[in-house]
Amino acid sequence: MSDDHARAATFAESYFASDPVMDAARTLASEYSAVPVPRSVAGLLEILAGSAGVRQAVEVGTGVGVSSLALLRGMSPLGVLTSIDVDPDRQAAAKDLITVARIKSHRFRTICGPGEDVLTRLAPNGYELAFIDTEPLRLELTVRRAVPLLAPGGLLIVHQALLRGAVANPANRDPRAQAVRATLKWIARQDGLSRVLLPAGDGLLVARRTTT
């Protein structure tokens, strides 16, 4: 990344207003050795969820709830977020965060287990947004199982879609980078998905289901 791009990225991350609850969540994330989504990504999640009027969303990768809080803030006041993670302790911390943020507990449903397995138990066409923030080596299977859950017009959002530039470098043969490239290629082949790849955070893929 050039110096100008690095400065621009730093400026973009610092642009957001102070948010005591989110700041506390980020501090908590370090205690759990979790890596929360950057401020720019959290802000974009909130805006996308709000613009789409989302009432049912699913998330793979609860962490301590930074992305969960962003989505819930943007969703309809009646909206429910189903959040999946393999770490019950982090999910418990996320529930505490949602309580501190004064969001009604029934709007935040957590399921503990591997995302690619749990998604097979959810209702097809039942969600207006799916946010995926999972280990890159498990990404393609998770995305393949998330897409059928989207209602027509629903949004698929994938974090870590560029892996700090590794994905864009064809000489980088790291298995994680190759796994993300394979996922992006699979998404690109789907006629029923329109898509855009953004350099926000560690890379954000946003796709919309266009088929009925």
N, C-alpha and C positions, 0 to 999 in steps of 0.2 A: 504494500500500500504506500502510495506517495505521501510526502509530508502534508501536502494540501488535503488529500483525502483523509488522512489521519486526523488533521485538525478539524475538518468538516464533521467527521464522525463524532469526535469528542464534543464539539459544539452542539450537535444534534442531541446527544445524550444529556447534556446539561441544560437544555432548553426547557425542560419540564418544570412546573412549579413544585415546590416542596409538598410532600404528601406524608404526614407522620405515620399513617398506617402502613403504607408501602415501604417507607424507610425502615420501620420496625421489622417488616417481613423480610427485607433484604438482610438485615442484621441476623435475624433468626436463621435464614438460609445458610449463612456461614457456619453457624453452630451445628447444623445438621449435614455439613459438607455437601449442600445442594447448590446447584448453579441456577439462579432464577433467570427468567427472560430479562433482557435489558429494558430500560425505561422506554426506549423508542418502540419496542415490540409490545410492551404492555399497553402503551398508549394506542397503538394501532389496533390491538385486539379489542379494546374498549370501543373505539370508533366503529370498527367493522360490525361488532355485535349489535351496537346501537343502530347503525344505518340499516341493517338487515332486519331489525325488529325481532331478533331471535328470542324464541320462547323455550326451545329445547336444544341444548347443546351437549356435546360429549367431548371430553378432554382425556388424552392419554399422556400422563406425566404430571401428577398433582404437585410434586415437590412439596414445599411448605405453603403453597397457595398464592403465589404472586400472580401467575397467569389466571388462576381461578378467580381471584378478586377482580382483576381487570375485566374478564368476561362477564361476571355477574353484575358489575357496575354498568356495563354497556347494555346488557340484555333487558328485555321487558321486565318491569317489576314483578310480573307473574312468572318469569322464566325460571327454568330449573336446569342446573348444570350437573351432569353425571361425570365424575372425575375418577380416573383409573390410575392406580399406581401399585407397585410391588412392595412399597415400604409403608406399613401401617403407622409407624411412629411419625413419619412426615405427614401422613394424612391427618393424624390427630392434631398436629400443629396447625395444619391448614384449616381445620374446623374451628380451632380457637381463633385464628386470624379472622375468619368470616364472622364469628361472633363479635369480636372487637370492632369490626367494620359495620356492625349493626345491620347485617343482612340476615334475613330470617333463615333459620337453620334448615327448614324444609326445602329451600331452594338449592341446597348444596348436598348432593347425593354422592357418596364415595363408595367405590368398589375396589377391594384389594385383590390384585392378581395381575398376570401379564396382559398387557393391552391387547395383543393379537388374539389371545384366547377369550378375554371378556367380551370383546366386540362381537364375537359370533353369537352371543346370547342376547344382544340388543335388537330392537325392532327395526327392520329395513324401512327406509323412507321416513324414519321417525324423527330426524334431527335436521335443524336448519344450519347447524355449524358443527364442524369437527376440528378440534385443534390437536395436532400431534407433535409431541416433544419427547421423543424416545431415543433410545440407543440406536445409532445409525445402522448397526448390523441387523436390527430387527425392523427397520423402517419400512422396507418394501411390503412385507407381509402385513404389517399394521395398516399401512395406507390402503392396500388392496381390500382389507376387511372393513375399513372405515367408509370407503366410497359408497357401497350399497346402502349404508345407513342414511345417506343424505336425501332429504326431500328435494324435489325439483326446485332449482334456484338456490339450493344449499351451498354453503361455503366449506371448502377444505383448506385448512391452514397448517402448513408444515414448518416447524422451526428447525434450525441447524441445516438449512438447505444449501449452504455454501461452505460450511466448515472452515471458516477463516481463510477462504480462498483456495483450499485444497481441491474442492470439487471442480473449480474452473481451470485447474492446471492438469492437462491430460498426461503429463509426465508423472504425476503423483499417483502411484499405484497402491497406496495404503488401502487396506480392505474397507475401512470406514468410508473413505472418499468414494471408492468404487460402488459401495452399497447405496450411497446417496445418489450417485450418477444413475445407477440402475433404476432407482425409484423415480427420478425425474424423467427418464426415458419412458418408463411405463405410463406415467401421467400424460406425457406428450402424445402417446399413441391412443389415448382414450378420446373417441369422437364426442362423447357426452360431457367433456370438461373443457371449459375455457380457462386460461391460466396466465399468471404473471409471476415472475421471479424478482424479488426485491432484495437489495443489499442491506436491509435493516437488520441490526443485531448481527447474528451469525448466519444471516440469510433467511428469507421468509418466502415460501411458496404459497401463493393464494390462488385457489382454483374454484370455479363455480360450476355446479352441475346444471347443464343446459337441457338435458333430456327430461321428458315427462314420464 
